[in-house]
Amino acid sequence: MTFGTEPTDVTATYYAAWKVKDFDTLRSVLAETVDFVGPYGSATSADEFRAKIEVASEINTDIVVKKVFSDGPDVLTWFEMHTSVAEPVQVATWSHVVDGKIARQRVAFDPRPITG
């Protein structure tokens, strides 16, 4: 999987890799000191972030991107996260891209359907 350095290209690569569980490619678009915060916790390194995505992906069955908004280095992605345990969950992710890598990501969704 190849990717460009434009912020929307970087985030498109991230979601394409996540969808097929290609965690090496997903990791390659993360800054070493990525700052991540979401409903399931936080991460401050690319390896920690990758580990969280790998665990979350154990129940993921699909990622369906519905809309992408961009403003310079900032990309907001609205997507459906399909899982084996709940109906699709609507997710908003704000990614800040620096030098072709996701440097910061904030995720918002209601985890209650997944966590019970």
Secondary structure in CASP SS format (residue, H / E / C, confidence):
PFRMAT SS
TARGET T0000
AUTHOR 0000-0000-0000
METHOD secondary structure of the structure
MODEL  1
M C 1.00
T C 1.00
F C 1.00
G C 1.00
T C 1.00
E C 1.00
P H 1.00
T H 1.00
D H 1.00
V H 1.00
T H 1.00
A H 1.00
T H 1.00
Y H 1.00
Y H 1.00
A H 1.00
A H 1.00
W H 1.00
K H 1.00
V C 1.00
K C 1.00
D C 1.00
F H 1.00
D H 1.00
T H 1.00
L H 1.00
R H 1.00
S H 1.00
V C 1.00
L E 1.00
A E 1.00
E E 1.00
T E 1.00
V E 1.00
D E 1.00
F E 1.00
V E 1.00
G E 1.00
P C 1.00
Y C 1.00
G E 1.00
S E 1.00
A E 1.00
T C 1.00
S C 1.00
A H 1.00
D H 1.00
E H 1.00
F H 1.00
R H 1.00
A H 1.00
K H 1.00
I H 1.00
E H 1.00
V H 1.00
A H 1.00
S C 1.00
E C 1.00
I C 1.00
N E 1.00
T E 1.00
D E 1.00
I E 1.00
V E 1.00
V E 1.00
K E 1.00
K E 1.00
V E 1.00
F E 1.00
S E 1.00
D E 1.00
G C 1.00
P C 1.00
D E 1.00
V E 1.00
L E 1.00
T E 1.00
W E 1.00
F E 1.00
E E 1.00
M E 1.00
H E 1.00
T E 1.00
S C 1.00
V C 1.00
A C 1.00
E C 1.00
P C 1.00
V E 1.00
Q E 1.00
V E 1.00
A E 1.00
T E 1.00
W E 1.00
S E 1.00
H E 1.00
V E 1.00
V E 1.00
D C 1.00
G C 1.00
K E 1.00
I E 1.00
A E 1.00
R E 1.00
Q E 1.00
R E 1.00
V E 1.00
A E 1.00
F C 1.00
D C 1.00
P C 1.00
R H 1.00
P H 1.00
I H 1.00
T H 1.00
G C 1.00
END
